[in-house]
Amino acid sequence: MPSTFFWLSLCSLGEIDMTANYSEETIRTLDWKEHIRKRPGMYIGKLGDGSSPDDGIYILLKEVIDNCIDEYMMGFGKTVEVTINDHRVAIRDFGRGVPLGKVVDVVSKMNTGAKYDSKVFKKSVGLNGVGIKAVNALSSSFTIQSFREGKEKAADFSEGEILKNHPQRNSTEKNGTLISFEPDPTMFGKFHFIDEYIEAMLRNYTYLNTGLTILFNGQKFQSRNGLLDLLQENMSGEGLYPIIHLMNGDIEVAITHGNQYGEEYYSFVNGQHTTQGGTHQVAYKEALVKTIRDFFKKDFDASDIRSSIIAAISIKVEEPVFESQTKTKLGSKDMGPKGPSVRNFIMNFLTSKLDDYLHKHGETAHILLKKIQESEKERKAISGIKKLARERAKKASLHNKKLRDCRVHYNGTDDRKNESTLFITEGDSASGSITKSRDVNSQAVFSLRGKPLNCFGLTKKVVYENEEFNLLQAALNIEDGLDSLRYKNVVIATDADVDGMHIRLLLLTFFLQFFPNLVRNGHLFILQTPLFRVRNKKETIYCYSQEEKIMAMETLGKNPEITRFKGLGEISPDEFKHFIGPDIRLQPVRLKKEDDLKDILGFYMGKNTPERQDFIIDRLRVEEDPVEVA
């Protein structure tokens, strides 16, 4: 029996409704489409509006393409065509085509599909045929067309409900399947597709399936060299040594080191980008450390071996087990029902192939050894202050000086229950407003004292010596990488004035300099707050731009009251709830391949004042002169 205090605590948190009547009438059975629409997070992670690469509209896209890739992996169809016109998506493969008598069933009946037959789809991405049903249920318009042996069968749906089951007819189309759909705006709101995210997804498919061609709105994506191409395309500069590219049957790896802080991994299972890693990535890191230790016959610290590594691994597993429907983390411990363990398979491959490569390429081995020794030297140089820094962080946490924590924390999965956000603010008034209006279950606040240090060009030693950086690192729990990151979303929340922008730039420099993977993995955001409040006696509209203000004035009519927000502290807690709740606007901080961190940080934060002044002045002139823009 729970204590009275525990029982009352649950009631106060809204977990138990004491007035609810629990009876036979409260037990409901949902049909498949109703369940998907009521619990979309179980099937596509989160909804979102397309501003983040893991938003649901991209998962819908991926679920359809996964089926095309499965056809290709089984040897059918070398081309996939993806067309997106505004909100409408069309995806055509040239595989075998869905058996015509099952066209309706495969997109509308749960537990129906060919993925249960391992002979037909031996090492597929899709496992249960659930994904395509989720696409159907979450689309306002959905059509499936199958072309097979001179025949065509089609069916139209809306929100999972069949609208028209077209009769079978003759066709001159090549074999394959065409899925077209439009995500439901009642589920995804005012969503929009960002080509950059889609292109990154499609490139990954081609890296993992050499010989496959994907056409996206006419643009062609292909890869001849697999993971070697992937690393070359994603690295902003040259590696310290030529990329080590090894492959054999069901495994392919690529490895090099750079000069950046942190570790960068790209891991895949059966062509699926496992963004949150899993058993294969853990085994890869372990095998890499063991092989290098054995080769050099030195017991290097694992962090020194992996520091600044850029690596990719792809494996093919029979009947893989993922930790969620979105398949971003592998849970399988074995390569298949009768195969070796994932760990042993990867360990045996790397300890043999990587060791052999290093013996044959002495120059690469020498550069690698030098890099490890440099990392070791830097680590030892700051080891003396680490203990003191950790004690300071622990003491500060106990006294709650900086961090107003939340109750749930990110655990590396795409379970929405574990999504949490840390707002980084400056000043008592701004942090006070957010602290009072936040959701204490999932939103935390870290309060800065004044402007952070400009850390451009400094070593990681400064992270431990500087109190603000030390406590921020401890709050995020990212000293040893992102595996233990406590918050999925790290949000810089500063005023939209000159001082606020400067603080934002200093924080971006800190993360880009020492923790670039936080940015690369899509965890860093800028909070967008309204610039204006336009209201009359009946309605209030918050505006995030001059254009929105003009539209609001037209909507509300004559002489509305207009307030210009100058800082976060001027927004009352009651109003702030609107801006950090379900309709929160977050601008993701993104890195592109062409973004050279050293050059970017050097330009904006280095000692090139005249050059930077000219840059600012030129852009001010453009802003002031619309003719010049034209």
Phi and psi in degrees as a GROMACS rama.xvg file:
@    title "Ramachandran Plot"
@    xaxis  label "Phi"
@    yaxis  label "Psi"
@TYPE xy
-71.1637  154.323  PRO-2
-67.8328  160.786  SER-3
-60.3425  -40.1932  THR-4
-60.6745  -44.9934  PHE-5
-62.9007  -42.1213  PHE-6
-62.8289  -45.522  TRP-7
-67.4607  -33.0669  LEU-8
-63.873  -42.258  SER-9
-61.5183  -43.1205  LEU-10
-61.7551  -41.6394  CYS-11
-67.931  -26.8104  SER-12
-83.4378  -3.05898  LEU-13
85.0322  12.0414  GLY-14
-76.8801  -29.8571  GLU-15
-130.322  129.167  ILE-16
-99.7465  107.411  ASP-17
-66.1369  -18.1875  MET-18
-94.0413  -7.31262  THR-19
-69.0104  141.988  ALA-20
-98.9565  104.479  ASN-21
-87.1569  103.7  TYR-22
-144.365  -176.808  SER-23
-58.386  -31.9929  GLU-24
-68.8265  -20.7785  GLU-25
-83.6525  -10.2389  THR-26
-85.639  121.289  ILE-27
-122.92  148.94  ARG-28
-116.231  116.32  THR-29
-90.3389  142.221  LEU-30
-78.0522  171.796  ASP-31
-57.3651  -46.5655  TRP-32
-71.3493  -34.5306  LYS-33
-67.6475  -38.2765  GLU-34
-65.8241  -42.7084  HIS-35
-62.4805  -43.3121  ILE-36
-72.4542  -28.5983  ARG-37
-82.308  -31.0404  LYS-38
-128.152  59.2845  ARG-39
-62.1063  -28.2185  PRO-40
-59.642  -27.8939  GLY-41
-68.2687  -23.0006  MET-42
-109.464  -35.0486  TYR-43
-128.903  16.1128  ILE-44
78.2659  -98.1147  GLY-45
-123.607  166.597  LYS-46
-81.4624  -79.3718  LEU-47
74.0285  170.581  GLY-48
-113.373  7.92759  ASP-49
100.217  -2.65312  GLY-50
-78.5209  -15.1322  SER-51
-118.349  143.93  SER-52
-67.2138  -15.004  PRO-53
-102.308  14.9317  ASP-54
-67.9371  155.342  ASP-55
-58.7403  -31.7057  GLY-56
-64.3026  -30.2624  ILE-57
-77.867  -28.756  TYR-58
-68.3751  -38.289  ILE-59
-59.6576  -46.2143  LEU-60
-58.5433  -46.4249  LEU-61
-64.3103  -38.8302  LYS-62
-61.0998  -38.3066  GLU-63
-72.3944  -44.8101  VAL-64
-64.39  -35.8382  ILE-65
-53.6476  -40.4792  ASP-66
-65.5834  -36.1473  ASN-67
-65.9671  -40.7409  CYS-68
-65.5114  -38.1908  ILE-69
-60.3168  -39.5139  ASP-70
-62.4272  -44.8682  GLU-71
-62.3383  -43.2036  TYR-72
-64.4908  -25.6494  MET-73
-87.9212  1.96117  MET-74
96.8338  19.0609  GLY-75
-126.186  116.409  PHE-76
85.1084  116.253  GLY-77
-102.777  0.614068  LYS-78
-132.406  139.673  THR-79
-126.869  130.756  VAL-80
-108.783  125.595  GLU-81
-119.519  123.921  VAL-82
-126.914  128.733  THR-83
-126.613  118.117  ILE-84
-120.376  102.554  ASN-85
60.759  -110.565  ASP-86
-101.401  -2.75184  HIS-87
-94.8448  130.33  ARG-88
-114.966  136.738  VAL-89
-133.192  128.55  ALA-90
-129.724  120.878  ILE-91
-122.085  126.114  ARG-92
-110.795  171.295  ASP-93
-125.704  43.8485  PHE-94
-85.4525  -145.239  GLY-95
-79.1996  -19.9501  ARG-96
82.3809  140.742  GLY-97
-63.5968  134.15  VAL-98
-49.563  128.632  PRO-99
-59.4869  -33.4238  LEU-100
-74.3945  -8.10256  GLY-101
-118.137  13.2027  LYS-102
-58.5743  -45.6115  VAL-103
-69.8574  -43.4085  VAL-104
-62.002  -41.2657  ASP-105
-67.5216  -19.4468  VAL-106
-109.651  0.46312  VAL-107
-140.414  1.52297  SER-108
-123.634  119.582  LYS-109
-65.5099  155.036  MET-110
61.26  30.2935  ASN-111
-127.444  127.854  THR-112
163.06  167.781  GLY-113
-87.6178  -6.65315  ALA-114
-70.1359  -12.0205  LYS-115
-79.0094  -13.0801  TYR-116
-99.6218  100.769  ASP-117
-67.0105  -14.8946  SER-118
-76.2963  -32.0622  LYS-119
-82.4635  -41.7725  VAL-120
-129.365  88.2779  PHE-121
-73.5759  -48.2963  LYS-122
-128.912  68.6601  LYS-123
-92.4822  164.353  SER-124
-80.9485  -52.7044  VAL-125
-71.9009  139.826  GLY-126
-113.4  -42.8939  LEU-127
-120.145  1.56936  ASN-128
69.3506  15.9194  GLY-129
-78.6693  -37.1382  VAL-130
-55.4542  -44.6921  GLY-131
-68.2898  -29.8641  ILE-132
-67.1933  -37.573  LYS-133
-64.4639  -39.9733  ALA-134
-60.3706  -44.8522  VAL-135
-61.114  -50.3119  ASN-136
-66.5621  -29.161  ALA-137
-99.6933  15.7882  LEU-138
-114.409  137.23  SER-139
-72.081  -25.217  SER-140
-143.432  130.249  SER-141
-145.997  129.674  PHE-142
-132.976  134.972  THR-143
-116.438  133.347  ILE-144
-129.331  129.483  GLN-145
-117.193  131.353  SER-146
-114.213  122.565  PHE-147
-151.829  116.358  ARG-148
52.3954  48.369  GLU-149
79.6932  9.52568  GLY-150
-123.642  158.057  LYS-151
-134.787  140.514  GLU-152
-135.61  133.574  LYS-153
-137.178  156.692  ALA-154
-150.763  142.307  ALA-155
-112.032  140.894  ASP-156
-136.058  163.402  PHE-157
-145.208  122.739  SER-158
53.6568  33.2606  GLU-159
87.589  -11.6451  GLY-160
-87.9767  130.251  GLU-161
-73.0445  132.02  ILE-162
-99.7364  -42.7378  LEU-163
-152.077  128.221  LYS-164
-102.725  97.4568  ASN-165
-68.4114  144.333  HIS-166
-69.981  152.342  PRO-167
-66.946  142.521  GLN-168
-146.184  167.354  ARG-169
-72.2605  152.976  ASN-170
-150.231  149.021  SER-171
-103.227  3.8283  THR-172
-70.0452  152.012  GLU-173
-68.2091  152.612  LYS-174
-53.8339  148.193  ASN-175
146.802  -173.603  GLY-176
-130.564  138.968  THR-177
-120.036  119.632  LEU-178
-112.058  126.508  ILE-179
-127.337  139.115  SER-180
-156.451  161.939  PHE-181
-131.804  115.994  GLU-182
-54.1499  143.165  PRO-183
-74.2953  117.342  ASP-184
-65.1749  -21.1986  PRO-185
-70.8367  -19.2101  THR-186
-96.4975  -41.5357  MET-187
-104.12  -1.77288  PHE-188
66.995  -147.789  GLY-189
-84.0485  73.2439  LYS-190
-82.2205  161.789  PHE-191
-151.199  143.155  HIS-192
-87.466  136.54  PHE-193
-107.11  116.326  ILE-194
-55.3177  -37.2186  ASP-195
-56.7242  -42.4597  GLU-196
-68.3325  -41.7876  TYR-197
-65.9909  -42.9636  ILE-198
-62.5678  -39.7207  GLU-199
-62.1027  -41.0327  ALA-200
-63.5032  -45.9393  MET-201
-67.3708  -38.2687  LEU-202
-60.0188  -41.9146  ARG-203
-60.1964  -40.3577  ASN-204
-59.6234  -41.0765  TYR-205
-74.0792  -35.2706  THR-206
-59.7547  -34.6058  TYR-207
-91.8611  -5.38314  LEU-208
-138.095  72.384  ASN-209
-59.5932  133.807  THR-210
103.162  -16.1356  GLY-211
-83.7275  140.32  LEU-212
-116.407  128.506  THR-213
-117.827  127.891  ILE-214
-106.044  120.448  LEU-215
-116.801  107.663  PHE-216
49.5413  39.4159  ASN-217
91.3998  -15.5579  GLY-218
-83.2084  134.109  GLN-219
-97.3643  135.311  LYS-220
-122.939  125.386  PHE-221
-146.388  161.246  GLN-222
-145.498  135.301  SER-223
-99.9006  -27.5605  ARG-224
-117.121  18.6612  ASN-225
56.2018  -128.332  GLY-226
-66.1818  -22.8233  LEU-227
-61.9575  -44.3461  LEU-228
-63.6541  -39.6161  ASP-229
-58.8361  -49.9781  LEU-230
-64.4109  -43.8159  LEU-231
-61.5215  -38.1507  GLN-232
-72.7511  -29.5758  GLU-233
-96.9909  -13.4247  ASN-234
-81.4619  133.217  MET-235
-81.1964  -15.1946  SER-236
-146.04  -175.335  GLY-237
-74.4093  146.892  GLU-238
-75.5107  166.186  GLY-239
-68.1213  -25.206  LEU-240
-147.393  160.791  TYR-241
-55.7459  142.062  PRO-242
-58.0415  129.006  ILE-243
-83.7082  117.943  ILE-244
-120.785  114.422  HIS-245
-127.573  140.155  LEU-246
-153.788  151.874  MET-247
-167.736  105.715  ASN-248
61.5163  -108.087  GLY-249
-92.5796  13.8719  ASP-250
-142.431  143.863  ILE-251
-144.61  135.314  GLU-252
-135.385  155.696  VAL-253
-142.054  136.626  ALA-254
-143.456  137.822  ILE-255
-157.091  177.349  THR-256
-125.223  149.152  HIS-257
-119.485  -157.298  GLY-258
-111.177  2.39284  ASN-259
-79.8427  163.42  GLN-260
-80.625  155.899  TYR-261
88.5717  -176.587  GLY-262
-123.451  143.004  GLU-263
-128.898  118.31  GLU-264
-125.563  143.754  TYR-265
-123.407  114.696  TYR-266
-124.256  145.671  SER-267
-142.309  147.852  PHE-268
-132.723  120.583  VAL-269
51.3713  37.4889  ASN-270
83.7598  -1.76177  GLY-271
-92.7731  127.049  GLN-272
-74.8137  104.532  HIS-273
-86.6323  83.0516  THR-274
-63.2224  -22.6305  THR-275
-106.018  17.8957  GLN-276
73.5417  -135.011  GLY-277
133.514  -163.554  GLY-278
-61.9111  -34  THR-279
-70.7305  -38.5549  HIS-280
-70.7339  -39.0449  GLN-281
-61.0241  -44.7313  VAL-282
-65.5287  -38.2407  ALA-283
-59.6162  -48.4581  TYR-284
-63.8585  -41.1137  LYS-285
-65.3248  -44.7907  GLU-286
-66.6581  -36.8765  ALA-287
-61.3919  -47.1185  LEU-288
-62.3523  -45.6358  VAL-289
-62.606  -44.2527  LYS-290
-62.0512  -44.3136  THR-291
-70.0038  -39.2748  ILE-292
-60.1463  -45.7496  ARG-293
-66.1102  -39.0838  ASP-294
-64.8897  -46.2757  PHE-295
-87.2381  -5.59297  PHE-296
54.6632  42.3718  LYS-297
-138.443  140.836  LYS-298
-87.9514  65.2276  ASP-299
-62.1433  149.796  PHE-300
-66.6188  138.346  ASP-301
-58.0772  -37.1025  ALA-302
-66.313  -30.9608  SER-303
-71.7788  -35.5139  ASP-304
-68.0445  -41.1666  ILE-305
-91.0041  -9.22121  ARG-306
-59.2666  128.092  SER-307
70.6269  14.4479  SER-308
-72.8685  146.071  ILE-309
-128.238  114.832  ILE-310
-145.159  157.306  ALA-311
-139.685  146.811  ALA-312
-140.842  139.576  ILE-313
-133.91  127.77  SER-314
-129.544  157.353  ILE-315
-116.525  126.37  LYS-316
-125.535  139.264  VAL-317
-80.4243  131.638  GLU-318
48.8801  57.831  GLU-319
-65.0646  149.744  PRO-320
-111  117.571  VAL-321
-102.854  162.006  PHE-322
-86.4953  -0.922282  GLU-323
-162.793  169.294  SER-324
-62.6359  -29.471  GLN-325
-78.7935  -4.18895  THR-326
57.7558  43.0906  LYS-327
-98.3667  -3.93119  THR-328
-145.536  123.28  LYS-329
-79.507  132.868  LEU-330
-108.427  -13.1542  GLY-331
-58.1286  138.257  SER-332
-100.997  -15.5767  LYS-333
-122.309  154.865  ASP-334
-73.7565  -17.0016  MET-335
174.694  173.734  GLY-336
-54.2103  -33.9958  PRO-337
-118.212  12.8369  LYS-338
-96.289  176.039  GLY-339
-72.4692  171.106  PRO-340
-68.9376  152.319  SER-341
-57.1757  -42.941  VAL-342
-61.2611  -50.0798  ARG-343
-65.2462  -37.8943  ASN-344
-61.6361  -48.6304  PHE-345
-70.1175  -40.791  ILE-346
-60.201  -46.9372  MET-347
-63.6761  -40.3336  ASN-348
-64.6322  -51.4909  PHE-349
-69.8691  -42.979  LEU-350
-62.5997  -23.6996  THR-351
-90.3178  -56.2908  SER-352
-73.3554  -42.4695  LYS-353
-70.0459  -40.3451  LEU-354
-60.1384  -44.157  ASP-355
-62.653  -41.2232  ASP-356
-63.111  -45.0269  TYR-357
-66.0618  -34.0139  LEU-358
-66.43  -34.0127  HIS-359
-85.0849  -17.7456  LYS-360
-124.418  78.0511  HIS-361
-61.8614  -34.8825  GLY-362
-66.0654  -41.5275  GLU-363
-62.8143  -43.5259  THR-364
-60.2984  -39.0405  ALA-365
-65.7422  -43.8356  HIS-366
-64.3104  -41.5053  ILE-367
-62.0207  -44.7054  LEU-368
-60.8667  -44.0429  LEU-369
-61.0876  -41.0808  LYS-370
-63.6228  -43.7916  LYS-371
-62.146  -41.7207  ILE-372
-66.0457  -36.6936  GLN-373
-65.8747  -41.6776  GLU-374
-63.5505  -40.4228  SER-375
-63.0854  -42.6543  GLU-376
-62.3145  -44.2591  LYS-377
-66.459  -40.9863  GLU-378
-61.1336  -43.3003  ARG-379
-68.6842  -30.7369  LYS-380
-65.9729  -30.2868  ALA-381
-103.978  -2.32761  ILE-382
-62.3486  -31.1484  SER-383
-66.0743  -32.9624  GLY-384
-93.9867  -9.18551  ILE-385
-62.0441  -46.4217  LYS-386
-61.561  -45.0401  LYS-387
-62.7325  -40.6805  LEU-388
-63.7167  -41.1085  ALA-389
-65.5541  -38.465  ARG-390
-63.9922  -41.1313  GLU-391
-62.5065  -43.0479  ARG-392
-63.5112  -41.5489  ALA-393
-64.7331  -43.533  LYS-394
-64.5882  -43.2107  LYS-395
-62.9492  -38.0692  ALA-396
-65.7354  -41.135  SER-397
-62.639  -36.8878  LEU-398
-90.9504  1.2818  HIS-399
54.915  41.0863  ASN-400
-77.5131  -37.2876  LYS-401
-109.867  -38.4486  LYS-402
-108.478  123.478  LEU-403
-101.195  98.1192  ARG-404
-80.9544  166.753  ASP-405
-108.301  177.736  CYS-406
-88.3893  -32.9653  ARG-407
-111.776  150.975  VAL-408
-132.289  156.879  HIS-409
-66.683  135.704  TYR-410
-119.466  17.4349  ASN-411
85.9341  2.02121  GLY-412
-107.615  174.305  THR-413
-97.3952  20.6117  ASP-414
-70.2167  120.41  ASP-415
-62.3758  -22.6892  ARG-416
-66.1138  -21.9439  LYS-417
-103.406  9.00893  ASN-418
-75.2168  129.333  GLU-419
-140.046  159.184  SER-420
-130.922  137.017  THR-421
-113.2  121.114  LEU-422
-93.7542  125.431  PHE-423
-101.161  115.51  ILE-424
-121.58  169.196  THR-425
-130.085  128.685  GLU-426
95.3339  150.132  GLY-427
-67.7779  -38.4403  ASP-428
-68.6677  -43.5548  SER-429
-66.8342  -47.3336  ALA-430
-65.8381  -32.9737  SER-431
-65.1664  -42.2467  GLY-432
-62.9852  -45.4224  SER-433
-68.1303  -41.2068  ILE-434
-60.5249  -39.8137  THR-435
-75.0481  -25.5689  LYS-436
-104.803  -6.06104  SER-437
-72.1725  166.072  ARG-438
-87.6928  110.577  ASP-439
-67.0524  -16.4695  VAL-440
-73.5277  -39.8018  ASN-441
-127.588  -1.91069  SER-442
-123.415  124.612  GLN-443
-114.166  161.003  ALA-444
-131.05  128.441  VAL-445
-112.965  122.609  PHE-446
-102.052  120.91  SER-447
-82.0275  153.937  LEU-448
-112.227  102.03  ARG-449
73.4472  -168.884  GLY-450
-79.3114  136.302  LYS-451
-67.9226  165.187  PRO-452
-70.3662  142.194  LEU-453
-76.2245  106.819  ASN-454
-96.4594  10.6272  CYS-455
-59.1268  131.254  PHE-456
81.6362  -3.49456  GLY-457
-90.5785  160.553  LEU-458
-87.3357  171.381  THR-459
-66.0688  -11.0982  LYS-460
-56.1016  -33.6605  LYS-461
-64.8654  -26.5779  VAL-462
-61.85  -34.1218  VAL-463
-88.9382  -29.0371  TYR-464
-79.7729  -30.6394  GLU-465
-89.4712  122.921  ASN-466
-60.3132  -43.7823  GLU-467
-61.9967  -48.0167  GLU-468
-66.6226  -39.5677  PHE-469
-61.8215  -45.6321  ASN-470
-71.0221  -34.9176  LEU-471
-67.281  -43.4524  LEU-472
-60.104  -42.0929  GLN-473
-67.2048  -39.5841  ALA-474
-61.8543  -40.5989  ALA-475
-78.4105  -23.6539  LEU-476
62.2522  50.8718  ASN-477
-119.211  16.7736  ILE-478
-57.2083  -40.2753  GLU-479
-105.128  23.9101  ASP-480
112.364  -173.443  GLY-481
-92.5281  -0.679086  LEU-482
-60.1091  -29.1227  ASP-483
-113.697  21.1121  SER-484
-52.9883  130.461  LEU-485
-89.4605  -17.1721  ARG-486
-132.629  130.075  TYR-487
-69.7055  -38.3487  LYS-488
-113.782  122.105  ASN-489
-108.963  114.771  VAL-490
-117.106  120.742  VAL-491
-82.5727  117.428  ILE-492
-119.854  92.8433  ALA-493
-124.486  163.909  THR-494
-64.213  154.751  ASP-495
-91.3282  36.1037  ALA-496
-112.736  -174.036  ASP-497
-61.9121  -45.8149  VAL-498
-62.8869  -41.9329  ASP-499
-63.2548  -41.191  GLY-500
-65.8612  -36.3145  MET-501
-65.342  -43.4993  HIS-502
-62.9433  -40.9656  ILE-503
-58.8597  -44.3263  ARG-504
-65.7335  -38.1252  LEU-505
-66.5411  -38.4933  LEU-506
-69.3553  -41.0495  LEU-507
-60.6004  -39.5057  LEU-508
-61.742  -42.807  THR-509
-58.4549  -49.5508  PHE-510
-69.3641  -43.1285  PHE-511
-67.9281  -32.9085  LEU-512
-73.8551  -44.8337  GLN-513
-110.725  -24.4451  PHE-514
-135.494  57.4938  PHE-515
-61.9617  -25.0505  PRO-516
-67.7205  -24.4472  ASN-517
-60.9854  -36.067  LEU-518
-78.3679  -47.6416  VAL-519
-60.4816  -32.8353  ARG-520
-89.18  9.00538  ASN-521
75.368  31.9277  GLY-522
-100.566  -12.577  HIS-523
-103.43  133.541  LEU-524
-138.532  161.856  PHE-525
-111.466  128.791  ILE-526
-75.8497  127.107  LEU-527
-96.1073  120.169  GLN-528
-118.107  155.312  THR-529
-67.493  145.754  PRO-530
-87.1889  -28.5686  LEU-531
-135.511  151.484  PHE-532
-120.086  122.273  ARG-533
-116.595  125.584  VAL-534
-152.213  156.797  ARG-535
-127.725  -164.535  ASN-536
-69.7001  -20.4371  LYS-537
-103.862  -30.0429  LYS-538
-145.444  148.876  GLU-539
-124.508  131.692  THR-540
-124.389  128.483  ILE-541
-97.809  133.64  TYR-542
-121.515  134.227  CYS-543
-101.705  2.4542  TYR-544
-157.62  168.373  SER-545
-62.7795  -38.2743  GLN-546
-63.946  -42.9408  GLU-547
-64.8576  -34.5211  GLU-548
-63.5561  -44.0944  LYS-549
-62.376  -43.0284  ILE-550
-63.7436  -39.1342  MET-551
-66.0523  -38.9248  ALA-552
-63.2071  -40.0158  MET-553
-67.2914  -36.8905  GLU-554
-68.4877  -41.8397  THR-555
-84.3938  -12.6546  LEU-556
88.8401  -149.417  GLY-557
-72.8072  130.581  LYS-558
50.1773  54.9502  ASN-559
-72.3485  158.44  PRO-560
-80.452  128.6  GLU-561
-119.086  125.032  ILE-562
-117.347  132.026  THR-563
-100.325  116.613  ARG-564
-79.9474  121.532  PHE-565
-94.0325  -22.6523  LYS-566
-157.51  162.469  GLY-567
-62.6585  -33.5123  LEU-568
-66.4984  -18.498  GLY-569
-81.9075  -11.5379  GLU-570
-91.4833  124.135  ILE-571
-67.9095  153.672  SER-572
-54.9299  -37.7184  PRO-573
-62.7999  -38.948  ASP-574
-74.5186  -35.6841  GLU-575
-61.1493  -27.4981  PHE-576
-57.7441  -30.7171  LYS-577
-69.7891  -27.3961  HIS-578
-96.2249  -14.1772  PHE-579
-122.581  18.8196  ILE-580
-97.8212  -147.787  GLY-581
-58.0307  -27.9912  PRO-582
-97.8341  21.5705  ASP-583
-56.7641  139.321  ILE-584
-107.724  114.72  ARG-585
-118.932  129.057  LEU-586
-96.8864  113.372  GLN-587
-69.3054  142.31  PRO-588
-91.6886  119.398  VAL-589
-122.033  150.695  ARG-590
-117.033  131.356  LEU-591
-102.423  164.397  LYS-592
-57.1328  -39.5578  LYS-593
-77.1178  -5.98705  GLU-594
-79.5498  106.788  ASP-595
-90.1487  110.924  ASP-596
-58.0893  -41.3948  LEU-597
-62.0479  -43.4006  LYS-598
-68.7127  -43.1363  ASP-599
-62.4613  -50.6799  ILE-600
-66.7031  -35.9593  LEU-601
-63.4118  -37.992  GLY-602
-71.6835  -47.7084  PHE-603
-83.1827  -27.738  TYR-604
-119.839  -5.02219  MET-605
-84.6121  -171.449  GLY-606
-97.5863  57.1841  LYS-607
-119.712  48.165  ASN-608
-51.8589  -49.9939  THR-609
-59.4943  -42.8804  PRO-610
-62.4488  -41.8089  GLU-611
-69.2189  -36.6921  ARG-612
-62.1966  -44.2603  GLN-613
-60.6163  -40.0122  ASP-614
-59.5484  -46.3023  PHE-615
-66.9478  -44.7215  ILE-616
-62.115  -42.9453  ILE-617
-57.9606  -42.0459  ASP-618
-75.1792  -29.3183  ARG-619
-64.9167  -40.0964  LEU-620
-63.4833  -39.4333  ARG-621
-63.5357  -43.2925  VAL-622
-61.2579  -38.6476  GLU-623
-79.2341  -19.9201  GLU-624
-120.311  90.5354  ASP-625
-62.7122  -23.7311  PRO-626
-66.29  -39.8809  VAL-627
-65.784  -35.4889  GLU-628
-62.3451  -44.6666  VAL-629
